[in-house]
């Protein structure tokens, strides 16, 4: 059960920096995210980091939260429009 969030350990600060950059400034570019996070050979490290279960799990969890928030925001807007009319 490697995909179970309970079985994952906290990411190192450098890996956390990679995830932050990957989902933010690097816009899903693994090489750029690795460079921003401070890895010495970002081209090789970017793709390697995406294959690490803990890193992938963190990215998937964050994307799920973003999607859920987006759907909730969209539903709030729809509800407001329905109430207004």
N, C-alpha and C positions, 0 to 999 in steps of 0.2 A: 504494500500500500504506500508506495513512494509519493503518490499524488495527494495523500491525506495530509492537510495542513498541520495536524497534530504531530506528525512524524518528521517535520522539517525543523531545522535549527535556525536560529537567527543568522542573517547574513553578516559577513564581515563588513566593516565600514566601506571598504573599497568596492565590494560587490554591491552594496547598497547604493553607492555612488553611481555604479554602472546602471542599475535599474532606474534610478532617478533620472539619469541622463537619457537613457533609452526611451523612457516614456515622456520625457520633456524635451529639453533642448536639442537632442540628437534626432528626434522625430522618427524613432524606430530604426535608426541606422546603427547597427551593432559596432561597427568600426569606430564611428564618431563617438558613440557612448563610451567605448573603452578608452579612447583618447582623452575624453573629458574626465573620466574617472581616474586617469593617471597611470594606465597600464603602459608598459614600455614597448610592446609590440602589438598595437591595437588591432591590426588586421587579423592576426592569428587569434588574439585573445577574445575579440568580439564574438566570433562564431563559437569558440570554445565555451564562453560564458553562457551563451544561449542554450547550450546542450546540458548544462548543469541543472539537475532536478530542482534544487532549492531556488536557484535564480529564476527558472521557468515558472515555478509555482508562485513566487512573489509577483512576477509580471502578470500571470493569469489572474491572481487574486486582485491585484490593483486594477486591471482592466475590467473585471467583473464589478468592482465597486464603482468605477467610472460609468459603466453602462447602466448600472442600477440607478445611480444618481441622475443620469441623463433621462432615463425613462420616467423617473419620479418627477423631474422638472417638467418634462413634456406633459405628463398627466396633470400636473398642477395648472399648467397653462390652459389645457383643454377644459378642466373643471372651471377655471375662472371665466373662460369665454362662455361656457354653458350657463353659468350663474348670471352673467351679465346680460345674456339674451334671454 
